[in-house]
Amino acid sequence: MLNLIGGAVGIVFGLWLARRKGGNRLDLLHYATIFGIIGFTLGAFAMLVVLAPG
C-alpha cells in the first residue's frame, strides 16, 4: 500500500514541480512519470523496512 501512496505523492510532486518551472504538457508528463517511479520505489522500500502494525 505504501508503494501506491508513494507513487501518487511522486506524481503530484512531479506535476507541481514542472508547473512551477513553467513546463509544457510534455514536461508535466515527464516529471510526473519520473517522480511517480521514484515515489513508487521508495514506497516499496519503505514497506520492507517499516514493520506492520499489530
PyMOL Python script that loads the backbone (N, CA, C, O; Angstrom):
from pymol import cmd

cmd.read_pdbstr("""\
ATOM      1  N   MET A   1       0.816  -1.196   0.000  1.00  0.00           N
ATOM      2  CA  MET A   1       0.000   0.000   0.000  1.00  0.00           C
ATOM      3  C   MET A   1       0.867   1.270   0.000  1.00  0.00           C
ATOM      4  O   MET A   1       0.531   2.274  -0.629  1.00  0.00           O
ATOM      5  N   LEU A   2       1.980   1.191   0.719  1.00  0.00           N
ATOM      6  CA  LEU A   2       2.856   2.357   0.753  1.00  0.00           C
ATOM      7  C   LEU A   2       3.443   2.673  -0.615  1.00  0.00           C
ATOM      8  O   LEU A   2       3.728   3.832  -0.916  1.00  0.00           O
ATOM      9  N   ASN A   3       3.627   1.649  -1.445  1.00  0.00           N
ATOM     10  CA  ASN A   3       4.170   1.923  -2.777  1.00  0.00           C
ATOM     11  C   ASN A   3       3.172   2.708  -3.626  1.00  0.00           C
ATOM     12  O   ASN A   3       3.573   3.572  -4.406  1.00  0.00           O
ATOM     13  N   LEU A   4       1.889   2.424  -3.486  1.00  0.00           N
ATOM     14  CA  LEU A   4       0.877   3.181  -4.234  1.00  0.00           C
ATOM     15  C   LEU A   4       0.779   4.617  -3.730  1.00  0.00           C
ATOM     16  O   LEU A   4       0.634   5.554  -4.516  1.00  0.00           O
ATOM     17  N   ILE A   5       0.860   4.777  -2.427  1.00  0.00           N
ATOM     18  CA  ILE A   5       0.835   6.124  -1.856  1.00  0.00           C
ATOM     19  C   ILE A   5       2.078   6.900  -2.304  1.00  0.00           C
ATOM     20  O   ILE A   5       1.986   8.071  -2.672  1.00  0.00           O
ATOM     21  N   GLY A   6       3.227   6.246  -2.270  1.00  0.00           N
ATOM     22  CA  GLY A   6       4.462   6.892  -2.712  1.00  0.00           C
ATOM     23  C   GLY A   6       4.404   7.271  -4.180  1.00  0.00           C
ATOM     24  O   GLY A   6       4.877   8.339  -4.569  1.00  0.00           O
ATOM     25  N   GLY A   7       3.823   6.397  -5.000  1.00  0.00           N
ATOM     26  CA  GLY A   7       3.676   6.711  -6.419  1.00  0.00           C
ATOM     27  C   GLY A   7       2.765   7.902  -6.654  1.00  0.00           C
ATOM     28  O   GLY A   7       3.063   8.769  -7.475  1.00  0.00           O
ATOM     29  N   ALA A   8       1.648   7.941  -5.930  1.00  0.00           N
ATOM     30  CA  ALA A   8       0.715   9.056  -6.081  1.00  0.00           C
ATOM     31  C   ALA A   8       1.336  10.370  -5.612  1.00  0.00           C
ATOM     32  O   ALA A   8       1.168  11.405  -6.256  1.00  0.00           O
ATOM     33  N   VAL A   9       2.044  10.325  -4.501  1.00  0.00           N
ATOM     34  CA  VAL A   9       2.711  11.531  -3.998  1.00  0.00           C
ATOM     35  C   VAL A   9       3.794  11.974  -4.976  1.00  0.00           C
ATOM     36  O   VAL A   9       3.974  13.171  -5.198  1.00  0.00           O
ATOM     37  N   GLY A  10       4.513  11.027  -5.561  1.00  0.00           N
ATOM     38  CA  GLY A  10       5.529  11.353  -6.549  1.00  0.00           C
ATOM     39  C   GLY A  10       4.942  12.007  -7.782  1.00  0.00           C
ATOM     40  O   GLY A  10       5.524  12.950  -8.318  1.00  0.00           O
ATOM     41  N   ILE A  11       3.802  11.524  -8.240  1.00  0.00           N
ATOM     42  CA  ILE A  11       3.141  12.113  -9.408  1.00  0.00           C
ATOM     43  C   ILE A  11       2.705  13.545  -9.109  1.00  0.00           C
ATOM     44  O   ILE A  11       2.924  14.454  -9.909  1.00  0.00           O
ATOM     45  N   VAL A  12       2.090  13.729  -7.956  1.00  0.00           N
ATOM     46  CA  VAL A  12       1.643  15.081  -7.585  1.00  0.00           C
ATOM     47  C   VAL A  12       2.830  16.023  -7.448  1.00  0.00           C
ATOM     48  O   VAL A  12       2.767  17.166  -7.902  1.00  0.00           O
ATOM     49  N   PHE A  13       3.913  15.557  -6.827  1.00  0.00           N
ATOM     50  CA  PHE A  13       5.102  16.394  -6.679  1.00  0.00           C
ATOM     51  C   PHE A  13       5.720  16.720  -8.034  1.00  0.00           C
ATOM     52  O   PHE A  13       6.166  17.845  -8.260  1.00  0.00           O
ATOM     53  N   GLY A  14       5.749  15.738  -8.937  1.00  0.00           N
ATOM     54  CA  GLY A  14       6.290  15.976 -10.271  1.00  0.00           C
ATOM     55  C   GLY A  14       5.468  16.988 -11.053  1.00  0.00           C
ATOM     56  O   GLY A  14       6.022  17.854 -11.731  1.00  0.00           O
ATOM     57  N   LEU A  15       4.156  16.881 -10.960  1.00  0.00           N
ATOM     58  CA  LEU A  15       3.291  17.850 -11.639  1.00  0.00           C
ATOM     59  C   LEU A  15       3.486  19.257 -11.066  1.00  0.00           C
ATOM     60  O   LEU A  15       3.562  20.237 -11.806  1.00  0.00           O
ATOM     61  N   TRP A  16       3.566  19.336  -9.748  1.00  0.00           N
ATOM     62  CA  TRP A  16       3.744  20.637  -9.099  1.00  0.00           C
ATOM     63  C   TRP A  16       5.080  21.255  -9.499  1.00  0.00           C
ATOM     64  O   TRP A  16       5.149  22.445  -9.804  1.00  0.00           O
ATOM     65  N   LEU A  17       6.143  20.448  -9.498  1.00  0.00           N
ATOM     66  CA  LEU A  17       7.462  20.956  -9.830  1.00  0.00           C
ATOM     67  C   LEU A  17       7.548  21.416 -11.288  1.00  0.00           C
ATOM     68  O   LEU A  17       8.121  22.467 -11.576  1.00  0.00           O
ATOM     69  N   ALA A  18       6.981  20.633 -12.199  1.00  0.00           N
ATOM     70  CA  ALA A  18       7.017  21.009 -13.612  1.00  0.00           C
ATOM     71  C   ALA A  18       6.195  22.268 -13.876  1.00  0.00           C
ATOM     72  O   ALA A  18       6.598  23.115 -14.673  1.00  0.00           O
ATOM     73  N   ARG A  19       5.046  22.397 -13.215  1.00  0.00           N
ATOM     74  CA  ARG A  19       4.227  23.592 -13.397  1.00  0.00           C
ATOM     75  C   ARG A  19       4.931  24.819 -12.847  1.00  0.00           C
ATOM     76  O   ARG A  19       4.849  25.903 -13.424  1.00  0.00           O
ATOM     77  N   ARG A  20       5.629  24.641 -11.722  1.00  0.00           N
ATOM     78  CA  ARG A  20       6.361  25.764 -11.128  1.00  0.00           C
ATOM     79  C   ARG A  20       7.500  26.232 -12.025  1.00  0.00           C
ATOM     80  O   ARG A  20       7.825  27.419 -12.052  1.00  0.00           O
ATOM     81  N   LYS A  21       8.106  25.302 -12.759  1.00  0.00           N
ATOM     82  CA  LYS A  21       9.184  25.665 -13.678  1.00  0.00           C
ATOM     83  C   LYS A  21       8.652  26.185 -15.009  1.00  0.00           C
ATOM     84  O   LYS A  21       9.438  26.596 -15.862  1.00  0.00           O
ATOM     85  N   GLY A  22       7.336  26.176 -15.204  1.00  0.00           N
ATOM     86  CA  GLY A  22       6.752  26.701 -16.428  1.00  0.00           C
ATOM     87  C   GLY A  22       6.826  25.744 -17.595  1.00  0.00           C
ATOM     88  O   GLY A  22       6.979  26.177 -18.737  1.00  0.00           O
ATOM     89  N   GLY A  23       6.722  24.464 -17.338  1.00  0.00           N
ATOM     90  CA  GLY A  23       6.842  23.470 -18.399  1.00  0.00           C
ATOM     91  C   GLY A  23       5.561  23.294 -19.200  1.00  0.00           C
ATOM     92  O   GLY A  23       4.472  23.659 -18.756  1.00  0.00           O
ATOM     93  N   ASN A  24       5.718  22.723 -20.395  1.00  0.00           N
ATOM     94  CA  ASN A  24       4.547  22.436 -21.219  1.00  0.00           C
ATOM     95  C   ASN A  24       3.966  21.068 -20.826  1.00  0.00           C
ATOM     96  O   ASN A  24       4.393  20.477 -19.834  1.00  0.00           O
ATOM     97  N   ARG A  25       2.998  20.570 -21.596  1.00  0.00           N
ATOM     98  CA  ARG A  25       2.342  19.313 -21.238  1.00  0.00           C
ATOM     99  C   ARG A  25       3.294  18.129 -21.249  1.00  0.00           C
ATOM    100  O   ARG A  25       3.168  17.225 -20.423  1.00  0.00           O
ATOM    101  N   LEU A  26       4.240  18.125 -22.169  1.00  0.00           N
ATOM    102  CA  LEU A  26       5.195  17.027 -22.227  1.00  0.00           C
ATOM    103  C   LEU A  26       6.126  17.050 -21.012  1.00  0.00           C
ATOM    104  O   LEU A  26       6.494  15.997 -20.491  1.00  0.00           O
ATOM    105  N   ASP A  27       6.503  18.238 -20.565  1.00  0.00           N
ATOM    106  CA  ASP A  27       7.302  18.348 -19.348  1.00  0.00           C
ATOM    107  C   ASP A  27       6.516  17.856 -18.135  1.00  0.00           C
ATOM    108  O   ASP A  27       7.061  17.161 -17.277  1.00  0.00           O
ATOM    109  N   LEU A  28       5.228  18.220 -18.066  1.00  0.00           N
ATOM    110  CA  LEU A  28       4.391  17.751 -16.968  1.00  0.00           C
ATOM    111  C   LEU A  28       4.337  16.227 -16.936  1.00  0.00           C
ATOM    112  O   LEU A  28       4.450  15.615 -15.874  1.00  0.00           O
ATOM    113  N   LEU A  29       4.163  15.625 -18.106  1.00  0.00           N
ATOM    114  CA  LEU A  29       4.106  14.166 -18.188  1.00  0.00           C
ATOM    115  C   LEU A  29       5.432  13.532 -17.787  1.00  0.00           C
ATOM    116  O   LEU A  29       5.456  12.535 -17.065  1.00  0.00           O
ATOM    117  N   HIS A  30       6.521  14.103 -18.251  1.00  0.00           N
ATOM    118  CA  HIS A  30       7.841  13.558 -17.958  1.00  0.00           C
ATOM    119  C   HIS A  30       8.149  13.635 -16.463  1.00  0.00           C
ATOM    120  O   HIS A  30       8.559  12.640 -15.864  1.00  0.00           O
ATOM    121  N   TYR A  31       7.957  14.795 -15.862  1.00  0.00           N
ATOM    122  CA  TYR A  31       8.222  14.957 -14.438  1.00  0.00           C
ATOM    123  C   TYR A  31       7.318  14.046 -13.608  1.00  0.00           C
ATOM    124  O   TYR A  31       7.780  13.418 -12.655  1.00  0.00           O
ATOM    125  N   ALA A  32       6.040  13.970 -13.962  1.00  0.00           N
ATOM    126  CA  ALA A  32       5.120  13.117 -13.208  1.00  0.00           C
ATOM    127  C   ALA A  32       5.515  11.649 -13.308  1.00  0.00           C
ATOM    128  O   ALA A  32       5.420  10.912 -12.327  1.00  0.00           O
ATOM    129  N   THR A  33       5.955  11.222 -14.482  1.00  0.00           N
ATOM    130  CA  THR A  33       6.361   9.828 -14.655  1.00  0.00           C
ATOM    131  C   THR A  33       7.602   9.504 -13.842  1.00  0.00           C
ATOM    132  O   THR A  33       7.637   8.503 -13.127  1.00  0.00           O
ATOM    133  N   ILE A  34       8.612  10.342 -13.949  1.00  0.00           N
ATOM    134  CA  ILE A  34       9.870  10.074 -13.246  1.00  0.00           C
ATOM    135  C   ILE A  34       9.671  10.105 -11.736  1.00  0.00           C
ATOM    136  O   ILE A  34      10.122   9.201 -11.033  1.00  0.00           O
ATOM    137  N   PHE A  35       9.001  11.135 -11.233  1.00  0.00           N
ATOM    138  CA  PHE A  35       8.808  11.216  -9.793  1.00  0.00           C
ATOM    139  C   PHE A  35       7.822  10.161  -9.297  1.00  0.00           C
ATOM    140  O   PHE A  35       7.916   9.729  -8.148  1.00  0.00           O
ATOM    141  N   GLY A  36       6.884   9.740 -10.133  1.00  0.00           N
ATOM    142  CA  GLY A  36       5.996   8.639  -9.759  1.00  0.00           C
ATOM    143  C   GLY A  36       6.753   7.336  -9.598  1.00  0.00           C
ATOM    144  O   GLY A  36       6.500   6.580  -8.660  1.00  0.00           O
ATOM    145  N   ILE A  37       7.681   7.067 -10.506  1.00  0.00           N
ATOM    146  CA  ILE A  37       8.502   5.852 -10.405  1.00  0.00           C
ATOM    147  C   ILE A  37       9.394   5.915  -9.165  1.00  0.00           C
ATOM    148  O   ILE A  37       9.532   4.925  -8.446  1.00  0.00           O
ATOM    149  N   ILE A  38       9.992   7.068  -8.919  1.00  0.00           N
ATOM    150  CA  ILE A  38      10.835   7.220  -7.735  1.00  0.00           C
ATOM    151  C   ILE A  38      10.006   7.039  -6.463  1.00  0.00           C
ATOM    152  O   ILE A  38      10.433   6.344  -5.540  1.00  0.00           O
ATOM    153  N   GLY A  39       8.834   7.655  -6.407  1.00  0.00           N
ATOM    154  CA  GLY A  39       7.971   7.519  -5.233  1.00  0.00           C
ATOM    155  C   GLY A  39       7.496   6.092  -5.031  1.00  0.00           C
ATOM    156  O   GLY A  39       7.421   5.618  -3.897  1.00  0.00           O
ATOM    157  N   PHE A  40       7.173   5.400  -6.119  1.00  0.00           N
ATOM    158  CA  PHE A  40       6.749   4.005  -6.038  1.00  0.00           C
ATOM    159  C   PHE A  40       7.880   3.139  -5.481  1.00  0.00           C
ATOM    160  O   PHE A  40       7.648   2.279  -4.631  1.00  0.00           O
ATOM    161  N   THR A  41       9.096   3.367  -5.958  1.00  0.00           N
ATOM    162  CA  THR A  41      10.243   2.590  -5.489  1.00  0.00           C
ATOM    163  C   THR A  41      10.540   2.874  -4.019  1.00  0.00           C
ATOM    164  O   THR A  41      10.805   1.950  -3.250  1.00  0.00           O
ATOM    165  N   LEU A  42      10.498   4.135  -3.628  1.00  0.00           N
ATOM    166  CA  LEU A  42      10.720   4.460  -2.219  1.00  0.00           C
ATOM    167  C   LEU A  42       9.626   3.883  -1.326  1.00  0.00           C
ATOM    168  O   LEU A  42       9.904   3.444  -0.210  1.00  0.00           O
ATOM    169  N   GLY A  43       8.399   3.882  -1.803  1.00  0.00           N
ATOM    170  CA  GLY A  43       7.311   3.278  -1.039  1.00  0.00           C
ATOM    171  C   GLY A  43       7.471   1.775  -0.891  1.00  0.00           C
ATOM    172  O   GLY A  43       7.188   1.220   0.170  1.00  0.00           O
ATOM    173  N   ALA A  44       7.921   1.118  -1.945  1.00  0.00           N
ATOM    174  CA  ALA A  44       8.159  -0.326  -1.861  1.00  0.00           C
ATOM    175  C   ALA A  44       9.300  -0.620  -0.885  1.00  0.00           C
ATOM    176  O   ALA A  44       9.230  -1.582  -0.120  1.00  0.00           O
ATOM    177  N   PHE A  45      10.343   0.199  -0.911  1.00  0.00           N
ATOM    178  CA  PHE A  45      11.441   0.020   0.034  1.00  0.00           C
ATOM    179  C   PHE A  45      10.967   0.267   1.458  1.00  0.00           C
ATOM    180  O   PHE A  45      11.374  -0.444   2.376  1.00  0.00           O
ATOM    181  N   ALA A  46      10.107   1.271   1.655  1.00  0.00           N
ATOM    182  CA  ALA A  46       9.592   1.564   2.997  1.00  0.00           C
ATOM    183  C   ALA A  46       8.745   0.409   3.523  1.00  0.00           C
ATOM    184  O   ALA A  46       8.733   0.151   4.726  1.00  0.00           O
ATOM    185  N   MET A  47       8.039  -0.287   2.639  1.00  0.00           N
ATOM    186  CA  MET A  47       7.250  -1.435   3.090  1.00  0.00           C
ATOM    187  C   MET A  47       8.152  -2.552   3.598  1.00  0.00           C
ATOM    188  O   MET A  47       7.750  -3.316   4.475  1.00  0.00           O
ATOM    189  N   LEU A  48       9.350  -2.659   3.068  1.00  0.00           N
ATOM    190  CA  LEU A  48      10.283  -3.683   3.539  1.00  0.00           C
ATOM    191  C   LEU A  48      10.925  -3.300   4.868  1.00  0.00           C
ATOM    192  O   LEU A  48      11.273  -4.173   5.663  1.00  0.00           O
ATOM    193  N   VAL A  49      11.084  -1.999   5.113  1.00  0.00           N
ATOM    194  CA  VAL A  49      11.799  -1.535   6.289  1.00  0.00           C
ATOM    195  C   VAL A  49      10.861  -1.333   7.476  1.00  0.00           C
ATOM    196  O   VAL A  49      11.181  -1.740   8.593  1.00  0.00           O
ATOM    197  N   VAL A  50       9.707  -0.711   7.245  1.00  0.00           N
ATOM    198  CA  VAL A  50       8.787  -0.378   8.321  1.00  0.00           C
ATOM    199  C   VAL A  50       7.995  -1.623   8.705  1.00  0.00           C
ATOM    200  O   VAL A  50       7.473  -2.331   7.843  1.00  0.00           O
ATOM    201  N   LEU A  51       7.912  -1.878   9.990  1.00  0.00           N
ATOM    202  CA  LEU A  51       7.165  -3.040  10.473  1.00  0.00           C
ATOM    203  C   LEU A  51       5.664  -2.793  10.377  1.00  0.00           C
ATOM    204  O   LEU A  51       5.198  -1.669  10.560  1.00  0.00           O
ATOM    205  N   ALA A  52       4.920  -3.844  10.090  1.00  0.00           N
ATOM    206  CA  ALA A  52       3.468  -3.738  10.004  1.00  0.00           C
ATOM    207  C   ALA A  52       2.887  -3.588  11.409  1.00  0.00           C
ATOM    208  O   ALA A  52       3.385  -4.193  12.359  1.00  0.00           O
ATOM    209  N   PRO A  53       1.832  -2.777  11.538  1.00  0.00           N
ATOM    210  CA  PRO A  53       1.230  -2.621  12.872  1.00  0.00           C
ATOM    211  C   PRO A  53       0.532  -3.905  13.300  1.00  0.00           C
ATOM    212  O   PRO A  53      -0.010  -4.642  12.477  1.00  0.00           O
ATOM    213  N   GLY A  54       0.557  -4.150  14.583  1.00  0.00           N
ATOM    214  CA  GLY A  54      -0.162  -5.316  15.132  1.00  0.00           C
ATOM    215  C   GLY A  54       0.720  -6.460  15.267  1.00  0.00           C
ATOM    216  O   GLY A  54       0.288  -7.524  15.711  1.00  0.00           O
TER     217      GLY A  54
END
""", "prot")
cmd.dss("prot")
cmd.show_as("cartoon", "prot")
cmd.util.cbc("prot")
cmd.orient("prot")
